[in-house]
Amino acid sequence: MPVSALRSWLMAGVSLLVLVGIWQVLALSLHSRSLPGPLLVLDVLWQALLSGELPYHLGWTLLRLLLSFTIAMLLGCAIGIALGRNRSLDAFFDHWLVIFLNIPALVSIILCYVWFGLEEWAAILAVVINKLPNVVVTIREGTRNLDQNLLAMAQSYRLGRVKTLRAVIWPQLHPFVMAASRSGLALIWKIILVVELLGRSNGMGYQLHLFFQLFDVAGLLAYTIAFIVVIQLIEWLILRPLDNKARSWRR
């Protein structure tokens, strides 16, 4: 392992230890149910894992995250490229994007449940509606910044649409797609928790709502830590390797 990478991991470990230490000191000083110590939270987390309760609810949330994230990214990339390449379409739909970007997530979630009922697909639709405009705007900006000389070269060599997309457009759009993916992942799981809290009978949001009603802060923190760990694993094991692979052409 390179020295710089080892130093980075070391700094991250020390930073987390300092954070946990501050948490422990505050918990001991306050001595309140509102702030349980890290050892108690870890014990609650372990018991939830052993009972199967945490994997069950986490699995439902991750399934909703996967579906909504995939739909939002595919639609957002397609629409963003179309708007970035066509000025007339962009001018027509620009105000639509502004409107959807400024609709609060809570409003769109409630409307989806009111209009379509407390159905699973209504929950997925509410998440997609909240994330889609962000993806479209990001990809549209990337498409606007495409190198026109490379596109002209691809056209002169008659590469075709598929080869042009894969060899010319995609490498240039890659940073924008990764930015939309990372920001989308952080945004979508927060929206999913609200969706589950309001209209689902399973998932992490549903459980957090129960813990709130019972004033179970240890449970709240345990489930939050579990979900943060899973999201970080997705970043390290999926998004970063994909990012490195897509950037390999630069080397």
RAPERA-V209581 format. One record per backbone hydrogen bond with DSSP energy under -0.5 kcal/mol. NH is the residue of the N-H (numbers start at 1). CO is the residue of the C=O. If there is no record, write none. Layout:
nh=NH co=CO
nh=NH co=CO
This chain:
nh=6 co=2
nh=7 co=3
nh=8 co=4
nh=9 co=5
nh=10 co=6
nh=11 co=7
nh=12 co=8
nh=13 co=9
nh=14 co=10
nh=15 co=11
nh=16 co=12
nh=17 co=13
nh=18 co=14
nh=19 co=15
nh=20 co=16
nh=21 co=17
nh=22 co=18
nh=23 co=19
nh=24 co=20
nh=25 co=21
nh=26 co=22
nh=27 co=23
nh=28 co=24
nh=29 co=25
nh=30 co=26
nh=31 co=27
nh=35 co=32
nh=41 co=37
nh=42 co=38
nh=43 co=39
nh=44 co=40
nh=45 co=41
nh=46 co=42
nh=47 co=43
nh=48 co=44
nh=49 co=45
nh=50 co=46
nh=51 co=47
nh=52 co=48
nh=52 co=49
nh=53 co=48
nh=54 co=48
nh=56 co=52
nh=57 co=53
nh=58 co=54
nh=59 co=55
nh=60 co=56
nh=61 co=57
nh=62 co=58
nh=63 co=59
nh=64 co=60
nh=65 co=61
nh=66 co=62
nh=67 co=63
nh=68 co=64
nh=69 co=65
nh=70 co=66
nh=71 co=67
nh=72 co=68
nh=73 co=69
nh=74 co=70
nh=75 co=71
nh=76 co=72
nh=77 co=73
nh=78 co=74
nh=79 co=75
nh=80 co=76
nh=81 co=77
nh=82 co=78
nh=83 co=79
nh=84 co=80
nh=85 co=81
nh=86 co=82
nh=87 co=85
nh=90 co=86
nh=91 co=87
nh=92 co=88
nh=93 co=89
nh=94 co=90
nh=97 co=93
nh=98 co=94
nh=99 co=95
nh=100 co=96
nh=101 co=97
nh=102 co=98
nh=102 co=99
nh=103 co=100
nh=104 co=102
nh=108 co=104
nh=109 co=105
nh=110 co=106
nh=111 co=107
nh=112 co=108
nh=113 co=109
nh=114 co=110
nh=115 co=111
nh=116 co=112
nh=117 co=113
nh=119 co=117
nh=123 co=119
nh=124 co=120
nh=125 co=121
nh=126 co=122
nh=127 co=123
nh=128 co=124
nh=129 co=125
nh=130 co=126
nh=131 co=127
nh=132 co=128
nh=133 co=129
nh=134 co=131
nh=135 co=131
nh=136 co=132
nh=137 co=133
nh=138 co=134
nh=139 co=135
nh=140 co=136
nh=141 co=137
nh=142 co=138
nh=143 co=139
nh=144 co=140
nh=145 co=141
nh=146 co=143
nh=148 co=146
nh=151 co=147
nh=152 co=148
nh=153 co=149
nh=154 co=150
nh=155 co=151
nh=156 co=152
nh=157 co=153
nh=158 co=155
nh=159 co=154
nh=164 co=160
nh=165 co=161
nh=166 co=162
nh=167 co=163
nh=168 co=164
nh=169 co=164
nh=170 co=165
nh=172 co=168
nh=173 co=169
nh=174 co=170
nh=176 co=173
nh=177 co=173
nh=178 co=174
nh=179 co=175
nh=180 co=176
nh=181 co=177
nh=182 co=178
nh=183 co=179
nh=184 co=180
nh=185 co=181
nh=186 co=182
nh=187 co=183
nh=188 co=184
nh=189 co=185
nh=190 co=186
nh=191 co=187
nh=192 co=188
nh=193 co=189
nh=194 co=190
nh=195 co=191
nh=196 co=192
nh=197 co=193
nh=198 co=194
nh=199 co=195
nh=200 co=196
nh=204 co=57
nh=207 co=203
nh=208 co=204
nh=209 co=205
nh=210 co=206
nh=211 co=207
nh=212 co=208
nh=213 co=209
nh=214 co=210
nh=215 co=211
nh=215 co=212
nh=216 co=211
nh=217 co=215
nh=220 co=216
nh=221 co=217
nh=222 co=218
nh=223 co=219
nh=224 co=220
nh=225 co=221
nh=226 co=222
nh=227 co=223
nh=228 co=224
nh=229 co=225
nh=230 co=226
nh=231 co=227
nh=232 co=228
nh=233 co=229
nh=234 co=230
nh=235 co=231
nh=236 co=232
nh=237 co=233
nh=238 co=234
nh=239 co=234
nh=240 co=235
nh=242 co=238
nh=243 co=239
nh=244 co=240
nh=245 co=241
nh=246 co=242
nh=247 co=243
nh=248 co=245
nh=250 co=247
nh=251 co=248
